[in-house]
Amino acid sequence: MFISPSFMYEPRTPPSFYPHTRNYPCSYHHNNYSNQPEPFYYSTPRNYFPFDEDQREQLLREQFLRKQQEHEREQELERLKSFYDHKARQQKQPEVSTYNTNYQPKKSFKVKIQSDEDEAKAKINKSQAAHKIYNFIKNQSANKQTRKILNKLHILHRIENELKKIQKTKHLGNLTFDTKENGKQILPISIDNKKFLEYEDKIVKSFDKLDEIQSEGVDIIRDRRKFLVNFAQTLLNELDIEKENQWKVFSMPLENEGNKNNV
């Protein structure tokens, strides 16, 4: 009887596509650990995880902030609940009699049946809670209207400061007029007329800003807006007077020259 040699029954490693290697082409030397599984951190690619450390920290920070906000919201709701429960308990407590301070009511273990008076008290408590909610919403709308009025007053105050700055300017320089238009006060765009034209443009734009502000029935806004409109109109009239005076000085030599030519 033929007996096979013992080496034929020894366990062998599975055949590899790459001979004398660890079953993949990255290893060029055969060793005794070819049959052992490779550690995870060696075989895992560098970008195996979908996020880097900065993104992971940012996600954790956002999750922490969301949980913190939810926790604060829950605490606020608990405070409001405890506040209204305390108010309700105060309203349900009976009035303390001053006739006998040593009197203590007897404890009763009987189940109390709700009477008509209790139902009436419950309705009163509900109506009081609804009234509180109504007052809260009313105050919120009133605060919103107050902020709106203050914002408009702030805009009016800023326009007033701009007009006062123009009023403080006493000397606007010597104006030059266009001689091509006979008898017309045409101010060309030039270095001499720059300051005058800028102030005139600011006053005209202030009228546009004042037109955008609506009083909406508020007396203080209406009075303040009316005052600034008159103030701006006064400054514009002063600029027109200055322009007229300088036009007379500028056109006088031209009139004299024209009279000489006629003679």
SEZA-988563 format. One line per field, with one value per residue: residue number from 1; residue in one letter; chain; x, y, z of N, C-alpha, C in turn. Coordinates in steps of 0.05 Angstrom, whole numbers. Atoms other than C-alpha are relative to their C-alpha. Example, Ala and Ser with C-alpha at 12.3 -4.5 7.8 and 13.67 -1.06 7.14 Angstrom:
2
vokol: c(1  2)
ketor: c(A  S)
tiza: c(A  A)
nu: c(18  -16)
nv: c(-24  -24)
nw: c(0  -1)
cau: c(246  273)
cav: c(-90  -21)
caw: c(156  143)
cu: c(18  -15)
cv: c(24  22)
cw: c(0  14)
//
This chain:
263
vokol: c(1  2  3  4  5  6  7  8  9  10  11  12  13  14  15  16  17  18  19  20  21  22  23  24  25  26  27  28  29  30  31  32  33  34  35  36  37  38  39  40  41  42  43  44  45  46  47  48  49  50  51  52  53  54  55  56  57  58  59  60  61  62  63  64  65  66  67  68  69  70  71  72  73  74  75  76  77  78  79  80  81  82  83  84  85  86  87  88  89  90  91  92  93  94  95  96  97  98  99  100  101  102  103  104  105  106  107  108  109  110  111  112  113  114  115  116  117  118  119  120  121  122  123  124  125  126  127  128  129  130  131  132  133  134  135  136  137  138  139  140  141  142  143  144  145  146  147  148  149  150  151  152  153  154  155  156  157  158  159  160  161  162  163  164  165  166  167  168  169  170  171  172  173  174  175  176  177  178  179  180  181  182  183  184  185  186  187  188  189  190  191  192  193  194  195  196  197  198  199  200  201  202  203  204  205  206  207  208  209  210  211  212  213  214  215  216  217  218  219  220  221  222  223  224  225  226  227  228  229  230  231  232  233  234  235  236  237  238  239  240  241  242  243  244  245  246  247  248  249  250  251  252  253  254  255  256  257  258  259  260  261  262  263)
ketor: c(M  F  I  S  P  S  F  M  Y  E  P  R  T  P  P  S  F  Y  P  H  T  R  N  Y  P  C  S  Y  H  H  N  N  Y  S  N  Q  P  E  P  F  Y  Y  S  T  P  R  N  Y  F  P  F  D  E  D  Q  R  E  Q  L  L  R  E  Q  F  L  R  K  Q  Q  E  H  E  R  E  Q  E  L  E  R  L  K  S  F  Y  D  H  K  A  R  Q  Q  K  Q  P  E  V  S  T  Y  N  T  N  Y  Q  P  K  K  S  F  K  V  K  I  Q  S  D  E  D  E  A  K  A  K  I  N  K  S  Q  A  A  H  K  I  Y  N  F  I  K  N  Q  S  A  N  K  Q  T  R  K  I  L  N  K  L  H  I  L  H  R  I  E  N  E  L  K  K  I  Q  K  T  K  H  L  G  N  L  T  F  D  T  K  E  N  G  K  Q  I  L  P  I  S  I  D  N  K  K  F  L  E  Y  E  D  K  I  V  K  S  F  D  K  L  D  E  I  Q  S  E  G  V  D  I  I  R  D  R  R  K  F  L  V  N  F  A  Q  T  L  L  N  E  L  D  I  E  K  E  N  Q  W  K  V  F  S  M  P  L  E  N  E  G  N  K  N  N  V)
tiza: c(A  A  A  A  A  A  A  A  A  A  A  A  A  A  A  A  A  A  A  A  A  A  A  A  A  A  A  A  A  A  A  A  A  A  A  A  A  A  A  A  A  A  A  A  A  A  A  A  A  A  A  A  A  A  A  A  A  A  A  A  A  A  A  A  A  A  A  A  A  A  A  A  A  A  A  A  A  A  A  A  A  A  A  A  A  A  A  A  A  A  A  A  A  A  A  A  A  A  A  A  A  A  A  A  A  A  A  A  A  A  A  A  A  A  A  A  A  A  A  A  A  A  A  A  A  A  A  A  A  A  A  A  A  A  A  A  A  A  A  A  A  A  A  A  A  A  A  A  A  A  A  A  A  A  A  A  A  A  A  A  A  A  A  A  A  A  A  A  A  A  A  A  A  A  A  A  A  A  A  A  A  A  A  A  A  A  A  A  A  A  A  A  A  A  A  A  A  A  A  A  A  A  A  A  A  A  A  A  A  A  A  A  A  A  A  A  A  A  A  A  A  A  A  A  A  A  A  A  A  A  A  A  A  A  A  A  A  A  A  A  A  A  A  A  A  A  A  A  A  A  A  A  A  A  A  A  A  A  A  A  A  A  A)
nu: c(17  -16  6  -9  -17  14  0  23  23  -5  16  -14  13  13  -18  1  -5  -28  -15  -20  7  21  25  5  -25  -15  -21  -18  -16  17  -5  16  26  16  28  14  15  -14  14  19  -12  -18  15  20  -11  -3  25  22  21  11  -6  -26  3  12  28  12  2  21  26  4  6  28  18  0  15  28  10  0  24  23  0  9  29  15  0  18  28  5  4  26  20  0  10  29  11  0  22  25  3  7  28  17  -2  22  -8  -6  17  -15  15  -13  -24  -7  18  -11  22  -4  -7  21  -10  21  -4  15  15  -1  26  3  -18  -27  0  -1  -27  -17  5  -13  -29  -6  3  -23  -24  4  -4  -29  -12  7  -16  -27  -1  5  -24  -20  6  -6  -29  -8  7  -19  -25  4  0  -27  -16  6  -12  -29  -5  5  -22  -23  5  -4  -29  -10  9  -15  -28  1  6  -24  -18  5  -12  2  -19  10  13  -3  24  -3  5  13  29  3  21  8  -19  -8  -25  -13  -15  -28  -12  10  28  3  11  28  17  2  19  26  9  6  26  21  2  13  29  8  0  22  25  2  8  28  6  18  17  -15  -3  -28  -14  11  -11  -29  -3  8  -21  -24  7  -3  -28  -13  9  -14  -27  1  5  -25  -18  10  -7  -29  -4  10  -19  -24  7  0  -28  -13  12  -3  -19  11  19  -15  -12  22  8  -21  2  24  -6)
nv: c(-24  -24  -20  -27  -14  -18  -28  -4  -7  -25  -23  -19  -26  0  -10  -28  -8  -8  20  -7  -26  1  0  -26  -7  -21  13  14  19  20  3  20  -11  -4  9  -15  -24  -25  -19  -18  -26  2  5  -21  -23  -24  -15  18  -14  -20  -27  -3  -7  -26  3  15  -18  -19  13  4  -26  -7  17  -10  -25  6  12  -21  -17  15  2  -27  -4  16  -13  -24  10  9  -24  -11  18  -3  -26  0  19  -14  -20  15  10  -23  -7  21  1  -16  -23  7  -15  -12  3  20  8  28  19  16  17  29  14  18  19  5  -11  -25  -2  -28  -13  -21  -22  6  -4  -29  -9  10  -18  -25  3  1  -27  -16  8  -12  -29  -5  4  -23  -23  4  -6  -29  -14  5  -18  -27  -3  -1  -27  -19  2  -12  -29  -8  2  -23  -24  1  -9  -29  -13  1  -20  -26  -5  -7  -27  -19  -2  -18  -27  -12  -9  -28  -9  21  -6  -17  17  -7  7  5  -25  7  -5  -28  -7  23  6  28  6  23  16  -10  1  -22  5  27  0  -10  21  22  -7  -1  28  12  -10  13  28  0  0  28  17  -7  10  28  5  -5  -5  21  -10  -7  -29  -9  4  -19  -26  -1  0  -26  -19  5  -9  -29  -6  4  -20  -25  2  -1  -28  -14  6  -15  -29  -2  3  -25  -22  4  -4  -29  -9  12  -10  -29  -7  8  -20  -24  4  -1  -28  -13  9  -12  -29)
nw: c(0  3  -20  10  -20  -18  9  17  -16  -15  10  18  5  26  21  5  28  1  -16  -20  -12  -20  14  13  12  -14  -16  18  -15  -14  -29  -14  -8  24  -4  -21  11  -3  -18  13  6  22  25  5  15  -17  1  -5  -15  18  -9  -13  -28  -3  5  -22  -23  6  -4  -28  -12  7  -16  -28  -2  2  -25  -20  5  -8  -29  -10  6  -19  -26  1  -1  -28  -17  5  -10  -29  -7  3  -20  -26  0  -2  -28  -17  4  -11  -30  -14  -15  -28  -19  -22  -24  -17  15  -7  13  22  11  -3  25  10  20  19  27  3  26  10  -1  19  -7  10  28  4  -5  22  22  -6  4  29  11  -9  16  27  -2  -2  26  16  -8  9  29  4  -8  21  23  -8  1  28  10  -12  14  27  -4  -6  24  18  -13  4  27  1  -14  17  21  -12  -3  26  7  -17  11  23  -10  -11  21  7  25  20  22  22  20  29  15  28  15  25  -4  -6  -19  -16  -21  4  -14  11  -19  0  -26  -15  -7  -11  -27  2  13  -19  -22  12  4  -26  -9  16  -8  -26  5  8  -24  -17  13  -6  -28  -5  -28  -8  -22  -24  0  -3  26  19  -6  5  30  10  -8  17  27  0  -4  25  19  -7  10  29  7  -4  22  23  -4  5  29  13  -6  15  28  6  1  24  25  3  21  26  8  8  26  20  4  16  28  12  5)
cau: c(0  26  31  35  89  70  88  29  -19  13  -28  -8  -22  -70  -36  -20  -23  44  92  136  98  45  -12  -5  48  71  115  176  204  172  165  132  72  41  -20  -36  -88  -60  -75  -132  -89  -40  -91  -138  -127  -108  -174  -217  -255  -302  -280  -214  -200  -221  -288  -300  -285  -331  -388  -377  -377  -442  -474  -453  -481  -547  -553  -535  -589  -640  -620  -628  -696  -719  -696  -733  -797  -789  -781  -843  -882  -861  -877  -948  -959  -938  -986  -1042  -1028  -1030  -1097  -1125  -1102  -1160  -1156  -1124  -1171  -1143  -1196  -1161  -1090  -1085  -1140  -1118  -1166  -1175  -1145  -1195  -1179  -1243  -1242  -1264  -1318  -1311  -1369  -1397  -1356  -1292  -1311  -1324  -1255  -1223  -1257  -1232  -1161  -1164  -1191  -1136  -1083  -1113  -1113  -1039  -1022  -1061  -1025  -958  -973  -999  -936  -893  -929  -923  -848  -842  -879  -833  -771  -799  -811  -741  -710  -746  -725  -653  -656  -687  -632  -579  -611  -612  -537  -523  -564  -530  -462  -483  -510  -442  -408  -403  -359  -374  -321  -328  -376  -365  -423  -431  -426  -456  -526  -543  -582  -586  -553  -521  -468  -421  -385  -318  -269  -296  -368  -354  -370  -433  -460  -444  -482  -540  -543  -541  -600  -641  -625  -647  -716  -718  -699  -752  -805  -788  -804  -878  -907  -961  -1002  -945  -943  -870  -847  -894  -871  -798  -804  -841  -787  -731  -768  -773  -700  -677  -719  -688  -618  -637  -664  -599  -559  -604  -592  -517  -521  -561  -512  -452  -488  -497  -423  -404  -452  -437  -373  -410  -466  -416  -380  -446  -465  -398  -407  -477  -450)
cav: c(0  67  119  192  233  278  343  332  343  405  469  515  587  602  614  686  722  752  697  702  763  779  771  843  876  927  876  850  805  742  737  693  740  732  695  744  799  868  921  969  1032  1005  983  1043  1098  1167  1198  1141  1185  1234  1295  1322  1344  1417  1398  1347  1399  1448  1397  1380  1454  1465  1405  1432  1501  1471  1429  1489  1531  1476  1469  1545  1544  1487  1524  1587  1546  1514  1583  1609  1547  1552  1626  1616  1555  1597  1652  1601  1571  1641  1654  1587  1597  1618  1684  1679  1699  1747  1728  1666  1655  1587  1557  1501  1466  1392  1345  1308  1245  1247  1258  1329  1334  1396  1443  1499  1549  1513  1513  1588  1598  1556  1600  1662  1636  1620  1690  1721  1681  1703  1775  1769  1741  1798  1850  1818  1820  1891  1913  1880  1917  1981  1970  1958  2023  2060  2033  2055  2125  2129  2106  2161  2214  2191  2201  2270  2288  2267  2310  2369  2362  2363  2426  2460  2444  2479  2539  2549  2558  2633  2640  2599  2631  2675  2644  2643  2643  2620  2680  2641  2647  2720  2744  2676  2656  2591  2562  2516  2459  2489  2492  2560  2536  2467  2484  2523  2467  2414  2450  2463  2389  2369  2414  2386  2315  2332  2348  2278  2246  2285  2263  2190  2198  2191  2217  2162  2205  2217  2291  2294  2266  2311  2374  2356  2342  2407  2446  2414  2428  2502  2502  2472  2520  2579  2554  2545  2617  2642  2607  2638  2708  2696  2672  2734  2782  2750  2750  2825  2835  2787  2816  2890  2892  2855  2906  2964  2933  2923  2996  3019  2977  3006  3078)
caw: c(0  -20  35  15  47  104  69  23  81  110  106  50  37  -20  -86  -102  -168  -151  -131  -70  -44  9  -42  -67  -109  -56  -20  -55  0  27  103  155  165  96  122  178  166  156  210  195  199  148  96  105  53  79  57  83  132  98  140  163  234  224  194  249  303  268  266  339  357  318  352  420  405  382  444  487  453  462  535  546  511  555  617  595  584  653  685  650  669  742  743  717  762  822  802  793  862  894  862  886  959  1006  1041  1111  1167  1218  1270  1297  1275  1310  1268  1222  1175  1186  1135  1093  1055  1017  942  928  874  830  842  800  839  821  748  752  783  728  676  711  712  638  623  665  628  561  585  604  536  503  544  527  452  458  494  441  385  425  433  359  343  392  359  291  317  347  282  243  295  288  212  221  270  220  165  212  226  152  142  201  171  107  146  180  113  103  42  -20  -65  -127  -176  -251  -299  -370  -417  -476  -448  -450  -389  -356  -291  -314  -267  -305  -270  -251  -193  -172  -170  -139  -66  -84  -129  -76  -21  -68  -86  -12  3  -55  -33  38  10  -22  45  82  31  47  121  136  201  205  253  302  321  341  273  234  271  266  191  179  216  174  109  126  149  83  43  80  64  -9  -11  18  -36  -89  -59  -59  -131  -151  -118  -151  -218  -214  -200  -257  -309  -295  -338  -394  -393  -395  -453  -490  -479  -507  -569  -580  -575)
cu: c(18  -9  12  18  -15  -1  -23  -24  5  -16  17  -16  -14  18  -4  5  28  16  20  -6  -22  -27  -7  27  17  23  18  17  -20  8  -19  -28  -19  -28  -15  -14  16  -15  -17  14  21  -14  -20  13  0  -26  -24  -23  -10  7  27  -5  -14  -30  -14  -3  -22  -28  -6  -7  -29  -20  -2  -16  -30  -12  -1  -24  -26  -3  -10  -30  -17  0  -18  -29  -6  -4  -27  -22  -2  -11  -31  -13  0  -22  -27  -4  -7  -29  -19  0  -23  12  4  -17  17  -15  13  24  8  -18  14  -22  7  6  -22  12  -21  6  -19  -13  -1  -28  -1  18  28  2  1  28  19  -4  13  30  7  -3  23  25  -2  5  30  14  -7  16  29  3  -4  25  22  -4  6  30  10  -6  19  27  -1  1  28  18  -5  11  30  7  -5  23  25  -3  4  29  12  -8  14  28  0  -5  25  19  -7  9  0  18  -13  -10  6  -24  7  -8  -14  -30  -4  -24  -9  23  7  27  12  15  30  11  -11  -29  -5  -14  -29  -18  -3  -20  -29  -11  -7  -28  -23  -4  -13  -30  -10  -1  -23  -27  -3  -10  -29  -6  -17  -16  15  7  29  16  -10  11  29  6  -7  21  24  -6  2  29  15  -8  13  29  1  -5  25  21  -9  6  30  6  -9  19  25  -5  0  28  13  -11  3  21  -11  -20  14  12  -21  -9  20  -2  -25  5  19)
cv: c(25  21  27  13  21  29  6  9  25  23  18  26  0  12  30  6  9  -20  12  28  -5  3  28  10  20  -12  -17  -22  -18  -1  -19  10  3  -9  15  24  25  19  20  27  -1  -2  22  23  25  16  -18  14  24  29  1  10  27  -2  -15  17  20  -13  -5  26  9  -17  9  25  -5  -12  21  18  -14  -2  27  4  -17  12  24  -9  -10  24  12  -18  2  26  0  -20  13  21  -14  -10  23  8  -20  -1  16  23  -8  18  11  -2  -19  -11  -28  -20  -14  -18  -29  -13  -19  -18  -8  13  24  0  29  11  22  24  -4  3  30  11  -8  18  27  -1  -1  28  18  -7  11  30  6  -3  24  24  -3  6  30  16  -4  17  29  6  2  27  21  -1  12  30  10  -1  24  26  1  9  30  15  1  20  28  7  7  28  21  4  19  29  13  9  28  8  -24  5  18  -18  11  -10  -4  24  -7  5  28  4  -23  -7  -30  -5  -25  -16  8  -2  23  -5  -27  0  9  -22  -24  5  2  -28  -13  9  -13  -29  -2  1  -28  -18  6  -10  -30  -6  8  2  -22  8  6  30  8  -3  21  28  3  1  27  21  -3  8  30  8  -3  20  27  0  2  29  17  -5  15  30  4  -3  25  23  -3  3  29  10  -11  12  30  7  -7  20  26  -3  0  28  15  -8  13  30  2)
cw: c(0  20  -10  21  16  -9  -18  15  16  -12  -17  -2  -28  -21  -5  -29  -4  17  19  12  20  -13  -11  -9  15  16  -18  15  15  30  12  7  -24  4  21  -12  6  19  -16  -8  -21  -27  -6  -16  18  1  4  14  -16  8  12  29  4  -4  22  25  -5  4  30  14  -6  15  29  3  -3  25  22  -3  8  31  12  -6  19  28  1  2  28  19  -4  12  31  9  -1  20  28  2  3  29  19  -3  12  31  12  16  30  18  22  27  20  -16  6  -13  -23  -10  3  -27  -7  -21  -20  -27  -4  -28  -8  -1  -22  6  -10  -30  -7  4  -22  -24  4  -4  -29  -12  9  -16  -29  0  3  -27  -18  7  -9  -30  -6  7  -21  -24  7  -1  -29  -12  12  -13  -28  2  6  -24  -18  13  -4  -29  -3  13  -18  -23  11  4  -26  -8  17  -9  -24  8  11  -21  -9  -27  -19  -24  -21  -22  -28  -15  -29  -16  -27  1  9  19  17  20  -1  13  -13  22  -2  29  18  10  14  27  -1  -11  19  22  -11  -5  26  10  -15  8  28  -3  -7  25  18  -12  6  28  3  30  12  25  25  -1  1  -27  -20  6  -6  -30  -12  6  -19  -29  -2  3  -27  -21  5  -10  -31  -10  4  -22  -25  2  -5  -30  -15  4  -17  -30  -8  -2  -26  -25  -4  -21  -28  -9  -9  -27  -22  -5  -16  -29  -14  -6  -24)
//
